[in-house]
Amino acid sequence: MFARIKSFKLPKPTLMPKLFFQQFFSRIVAIRDQLSLAQKLYLLAILLLLLKQPLAWVATISLLAILLEFWPVFEKVWHSLAGKAVLLLFYAIIANFALANASAVVNEVVGVPAQHFNYTHNFAILLYIPAWFIIISGIVMFVVQIMSPMYFVLMWLLKPLGIHSPKLVAYQAFHRMTFIIRVILSVIVLYHLWMLIGIDLEDDIDDPKSHISQVLIDDDEQVREEVLAQLEQADSAIDEKALANDDADVHVDINADEIDFKQVHQDYYLGVRKAIGYFAFTFEADTFSRCDKAEDAHVVELNDYEILEIVPDNQSQYGYSFLVKKCFSAAFPLNK
């Protein structure tokens, strides 16, 4: 024992920083090896959030981590009879809403019932399934966020009876810290889902149906004056920022790095309808018909007496004009 004490030597002062960093990195590597892939993605999302990176990146990485974390739970639920029933009901809800929405949009584009455009209707359903999947998933995620505190309180009350909560995830390390981080990141993901759905708290004063416009035409003078004062104050603040900048074409954009959800909604709205018009003209309508038609038009026969003539039109909102016309053919000539 004394020999060991005599042989003990303190490290040289120059080696102390090196030993410190070696121990520090070895500790970091040990923690890294304990983390699952989902936990590593959560850590990356938190780092991006602390570094004030765009929330869109944080939400995307967080959503990927949530999917990786709960995919085994999904598989486990799918292999049970009750789980299959719940998941099939979930898919049926999405399909039903997408079916009804697609029918209304096809009718809006072509101007006739969607039953005359079966293939175009199916194509529109494919376009709207992702949108309704986001909507239903956002609603489910919102309900889960509300119910999760109640679930943990219930498990805490049942713990004295020997009832423990089932483990939904496979990893064991840092599960409590991971739960807290998941809740924080889920709020960011939920915010982006709600914004993609189209829930926007901003009202347009030019829209007569908006909340601000309804207040402005209300009989309450005090409320009207308060709203107008707030709007004038906001406009004056923007004008002061514009005058402080030497550039005449200054553009005030608070969330320059974030997604412009209004533009996303507009692009999706127009893109879907233009795609439906293109599909109806190119694939659904007939190039040749027994009825008289324009040279560059395609035709869908509605019945023995009417046709829907589809003509490319750059001036139209969706790129094509749809016109219901009489069917003039050999049996029903034009001169009769």
Secondary structure, DSSP 8 states (H G I E B T S, - for coil): -HHHHHH-----GGGHHHHHHHHHHHHHHHHHHHS-HHHHHHHHHHHHHHTT--HHHHHHHHHHHHHHHHHHHHHHHHTSHHHHHHHHHHHHHHHHHHHHHHHHHHHHHHSS-GGG-HHHHHHHHHHHHHHHHHHHHHHHHHHHHHHHHHHHHHHHHHGGGT------SS--TTHHHHHHHHHHHHHHHHHHHHHHHT------TT-TTSHHHHHHTSS-HHHHHHHHHHHHHHHHHHHHHHHHSS-TT----TTTTS--HHHHHHHHHHHHHHHHHHHIIIIISBSS-SS---TT-EEEE-SSSEEEEEEE-TTSTTSEEEEEEE---SSS-TT-
